[in-house]
Amino acid sequence: MIIRYKIRKKIKGKKKIGSGARRLVYDLGNGTVIKIAKPKGGIRSNKKEFVVYKSSTYKIKKHLGKIKSMGADMTG
């Protein structure tokens, strides 16, 4: 699958800084991270985080990590 290839290429050699039941988190080394969804539960977590971020006021948003982009399939 093309998406998986692109993700593997992006994280190759990058440090995994976290993992949970639903997602893996890699440090891309440029002040950003990528959160990779594990099946369904991770996709839901990514969607929830995206919705919370987008609907938050500036007062709240300034304490959250900025979401720069979201994959079309909502996996990262």
N, C-alpha and C positions, 0 to 999 in steps of 0.2 A: 504494500500500500504506500502511495507517494507520501502521505502525511507522516506515517511512521518513519520513513526514510529521512524526511526533512528534520524531524525531531531528533532522531539518532545522530544526524550530522551536526545539529546545533549543540548537542550536549556532549559530543565526543571530547574526551579529555577534561571536561568540566567537573568541578567538585559537587558531589551530592551533599546538600546541607540539611536535608530533612526528608522524612518519609512517614507516612501514616497508612491507615487502612485504605484511604481513598486517593491519595496523591503522592507524587515524588516531587521534590524541590531541588533544583540545581542552580548554583551560582554561576552566572554567565561571565563574571569577572569584570563587568563594566558598570557596576552599580545596579544591575538588574538581576532578577531571578526568573526562572521559568517553572511553572507548576504544571506537571504532567498528570493528567487524570488517569487513574486506573479505571477499569470498566464502570459503567453507569453511576456508581456512588460518587466517583471523582468528578464526573461530568456535572452532576447535580451540585457538588460543592463549588466547582468553578463558576457555574451559572449564578448561584446564590451570592458568592463573593462579588461578582461583577454587578449584580443588581444592587446590592448594598452599597457598593462604591459609587455607582452612578446616581443613586437616589439620595446620597448623603449631602448634607450642607457642608460648606467650606469649613465650618467650625469642627466638624467631625472628620472630614476628608484630610485635613492637615495632619491627622494622627494615623492615617492609613497609608499603606504602600500604594503608590500610583499604579494604576493599571494602564499600561501603554498600548496593549493590543490584546485581542482575544481571537483564537483560531476560529475559523468558520464552523468547525465541528465542535467548538466549545471545549477543546482539550488543551488549550494552552496558547 
